[in-house]
Amino acid sequence: MNYYIVIGLLNTSMSAIFGAALFAIWRQNRRYPYIAAFSISYAVRSICFGIFYFAFALENPVIRFSANIFLMLAMLLLSVGLSRRRNQRPRYVPLGIIAALSLAFLFYKQFVDANLLARVIVLNFGLATVGFLMLSDVGRSGKRTPVEQVLFGLTLVSCVGFLLRPLFLIASGPDGQRFEGSYWLVVSISDALICAMTAVGIFAVIANDVMDGIRSEAEIDALSGLLNRRGFEPRALDALTRPTHGMPAAIILSDLDHFKSINDRFGHGCGDRIIRGFAEVLKEQASSDAIMARLGGEEFAILLPPGKGFTAQRLAEEARAAFKEMAPRIVAGAATPTASFGIALAREHDSIETLMERADRALYQAKGDGRDCVRVME
């Protein structure tokens, strides 16, 4: 069987299958746009090897050069998808430079000073360089998940594979068409392995991201966008176990005043708008490391980590005032929603239960003192 038939059947069909599978996954999980980039990469890869088949069969250098363009583009799309997955801006400038230099040299050695060995070295070196950029993207995170470590290892193996390909060409020595056919047969098989290994890593990463998304959705309150109790308590407990160095954590409990009567008078749609509005106020006022939750009904909680506990009263007062100011814009008519706050600073060996119990007593005191106020449990 000729090597170009192997390329046409094995590499083209394998890339097409992986591309179709990734597209189907993206259709069901469109909140992960990086999957689309991976899918397009494999689709482009399939086109590339389809073009290679005709290039070899027709012995056409123009078509062969076009196939190399698609091969480089497929690798660039993998890098873009990986950056998008980590919410990082793809490295368009270095990627563009690598692609431009590689393809320019390929063009020169294809049509001006024909040299197969030089083309093989430059193309594989360019692909490996893009792969090393992908490795640096994965390695930017100091703490990689197990699936990211798998992807890191498989990408590293792929880069090594690109760098080893020219060695086969050099070791074989020039031997006309038979030599080139042997080289491209090795390339087609090795590329099929690289394609499959990369796909394994990609599918593992996607599966992990989807599962994390499901777990995250189970811990998020749909109405407010804050954590629910299930998501709040383990995160709050983790924050409480950190060393304080004399800078305690604090918890703020808040309750929307007369919320049941507002619901009864103006309907649940009005109540939902109030909850969403109050949640937005908390998000705007709290720092990024605050752990916020809607515990249920009209009750909310904010855990300020060690080092931020002494800012709790200021935060609560600002949130109370901001909500009171914006409330008339949330609810038209006679409803004037306000909120009460209770604060407790963490003590040594406090559990989340004992800390919340003290904050709840402070909140009860705020309710007794006329509501729309902040109280701190000493």
N, C-alpha and C positions, 0 to 999 in steps of 0.2 A: 504493500500500500504506500503511495507517495505521501511525503510529509505534509504537503498542502491539503491533502484529503483529511489527514488527522486533525490539522488545524481547523479546517472547515467544519468537521463533524464534532470533535471533542470540545475544543475551546469555544466555538460559537454557541453550541447548544448549552454547554454548562453555564456560560455567562448569561445567556438568555433566561435559563431556568431560575438562576439566583436573582436576576433583575425582576422577573415576574413575581417571584415570591416576596421580594422586598416591597414591590409596588402594592401587592395585596395587603401586606402588613400595614403599610402607610395608609391605605384607604380606610382601615379600621382604627388607626391611631394618628389622626391628622394633627394632633397637638404636638407631635414630634416631627417637625419639618426636616430634620436631618436625615430621616429615613428616606425621604424622597431623593435627597442628594446621593445616597448610597445606591438607590434603585436606578437612577439615571446613569450613575457610574458604570454599573454592570450592563445596562442597556448599550451604552457607548462602547463598552468592551466587546460586547457581542457583535456590534457593527464593525468594530476594528478587525476582528478575526474573520468576519465574513469578507471584508475587503482584502485581507491578506490572502484568502483562498483564491480570489480572482487575480490578485497581483502575481502570485506564484504560477498559477495555471496559465496566465497570459504572458508571463515574464515581462510585466510592464512596470518600470521603475517609478513612474508617476503615481500609479495606484498604490505601490508599496510605500512611497513617502506619505501619501494620504492616510494609509493605515497607521503609520507611526504617529501622525498627528492625533488620531482618535485614541491610540494607546496612551499617549501622554495626557490627553484630556481626561480619560477615565481615571488615571491616577490622581490628577489634580482634584477631581470631584470627590474622591475618597477623602483627601485632606480637608476639603471644604466641609464635607459632612461631619467629620470628626471635630472640627473646630465649632461648628454649629451645635453639636451635641453638648459641648461644654460651655455654651453661651459665650463663646469667644469670637471675635472678628477674625475671619479667615485671613491667612497671610497672603493676600493677593499680590503684593509687590514681589516678595521673594519667589513665590510660585510662578509669577509671570516671567521673572528674570530667568529662572531655571528652564522653563519651557522654551522661551525665546532663544536662549543660547544653545540649548540642545538641538532644537529643530533647525536653527540656522546652520549649525555645523553638519547636521545630517544632510541638509540640502546641498551643502558644498561638496560633501564626500559622496553624494549620490549622483550629482549632475555635472560638477566641475572637475573634481579630482576623485574619481570613483575609487573607494577603498572600503571593502566590507568590514574588515577588522576595526577600522576607526569608527565606522558607523555603529557597530555592535558595542564597542566600549563606551561611546558617548551616550547612546540611547539608554543602556543599562545603568550607567553612572547617573544620568538625569533622573531615571525612575527611582533609583536607590536614594538619591538626595531628597526627593519628595517624600519618600518613605521615612527618612530620618527626621524630616520636619514633622511628620505625623507622630513619630515617637516622642519628639519634644513636646507636642501638644498633650499627649497622654501623660507625659512625665511632669508637666507643669504643676499638677496636683501632688503635694507632698504625700498624701495618703490615698493610694489607689485601691479601689474595690477589687475583689478577686477576679471578676470578669474583666476589669480594665487591665489587670495584670496578665490575663490570658491574651487579650488583644495586643498588649504591648509585646509579649513574647512572640506571637504569630507574625506581627508586623516586622519585628526584628529578624525573624527567620526569612521573611520575604525579601528584606533588604539585602541580607547576606546572599540569598539566591540570585538577586540581580547582579551583585558584584562578582559572583563566581562564574556566571555565564561566559564572559569573555575568555576566562582561563581555558575552557574547553576548546574554544576556537584557536587560541594560541598554541595549546598542546597538540592539536590535531595537525597543524601545519597546512599549507595551501595544497589543495588537491582537487581543484576544479569543482564541478557540479556535485560530485559524490560527497566531497567535504562539506559543501554548503547544505546539502540535503540532510546529512547527519546532524549538523549543527541545529538546523531548524526543527528537526524531530526532537532533539533534546529540549529546545526552547519551548516547543508546544507542550510537551509533557510537564516540564518544570512550571510553566505558566499555569497549566491546569491545576497543579498542586498549590501554587501560590494563590490562585483564584479561590480554591476551595478552603484553604486555611484562613484567608482573610474573611471569607463569608462566615466561617464558623465563629470567629471572633465577633463579627458584626451581629450575627443572630444572638449570641450570648449577651452582648451589651444591650440589644433591644429588649430581649426578654427580661433582663434585670431592670431596665428603665420602666417597662410596662408594669412589672410587679411593684416597683417602688411607687409608681403613680397610683396604683390601686390601693396600696397601703396608705398613701397620703390622702387620697379621697376619703378613706374611712375615718381619718382623723381631722377632717375639716368640716366645720359647720357651713352648710350650703348657703344659708341666708346671709350670714355676716361675713363670711370669708375668713373668719378666725378659726383657731383650733377649737375642737370640741373637748369635752372632759377627757376622753380617751387619749387624745393627742397631747393635752396640756400636762397631765399629771406626771408621766415619765420624763418629759423635758424639764418640768419644774423641779422634780426630784434630782435630776442630774445637776441642775444649776445649784441646788442647795448643798450638794456634796463637794463642791469646789472649795478650795481654801479661801478664807475670807480676809485674813491679814488685818483684822480690825475693821474691815469695810463690809458690813453685813448685806445680805440680800433682803428684799422686802416683797410683800405681796399686797396688792390693792384689789379689794373686792368692790364691785359697783353694782347698783341695782337701779333700774329705771323706776322713777316714782309714779305711783298710781297707774301703772302700766295696764293692769287688768281692766280698770274702769275706762281707760282710753280705748282699749280694744273693744269693750262692750258698746261704747258710745259711737265710735267712728269706724269700727270694722277692723278685721284682721289685715286688710291691705294697708291701712294706715299704720297699724302696729308694726308691720314688716318694714315699712319705710323708716320708722323711728329706729328700729334695730339696726338697719343698714347704715343710717346716718350716724348713730352713736358709734358703731364699729369704725366708720371712717374717721371720726374724731380721734378715737384711740390710736389708730394707725398713724395719724398725722402728728400726734403729740408725743407718742412714745418713741424711744430710741430703737435702733435696728436690732439690738440684742435683747430687747424686752420680749417676753413670752406672753402672748395674749390669747385669750380664749373666751368663747361664749359657753358658759357652763350649763346653760339650759334656761329656757324661758327668757326672762329679762335680766338674768344675772351674768356678770362678766368678771373676768379676773386678769390681772397683769402681774407677772412675776418679774421683778427687776433683779438681775444677777448680782453677785457680790461686787461691791464697788459702786453700785448705783442705788443702794437702798436708801441713802439719805436724801435722794432727789424725789422720793416717792410722793411726799406731801405737795411739793411744787407741781409735779406732773398731774396729780389728781386735781389740784385747784385749777390748773390751766385747762384740763379736759372738761371739768365741770362748767367753767365759764364759757368755753368754746361751744359746748353742746347747747347751753342755754341760749347763746346768741344765735345759733343756726337753727334751733328748733322751730321757730315760726316759719322758716322757709321750707321745712320738711312737711309740716302739717298746717294746712289752712283752717281757719276757724277758731273755735274756742279752746282747743286743746293746747296746753302749754307744757310739754314734757320736760322734765328735769331729771337729774341723776344724783344719787347719794353715794358716798365713797367711805370705805373703811380700810385702814392701813395697819399692818403689823410688820415690825422689823424682825428678821430671823435671829434666833438665839442659837447658841452652840447646842448641837445634838437635836435641833428642831426637826421634826418630820413635816412632811407637807400637810398632814392632817392637823397637827397642833398649830402650825402657822396659819392655816386657813381658818381654824376655829377662833383664834384671837382676832384675825381680820374681820370675821363675821360678827364678833361682838362689837367691834368698832363700827361696823356698818349698821348694826342694830341701834347703836347709840346715835348715829347720824340720823336714822329714821325717827328716833324719839325726840331729837332736837329740832324737828320741823322739816327734815329732808332738805335736798338741794344744798348739801354741805359736805365737808370732809372731816372725818374724825380719825385720830391715831390712837391705837391701843399701846399704852406705855408698857 
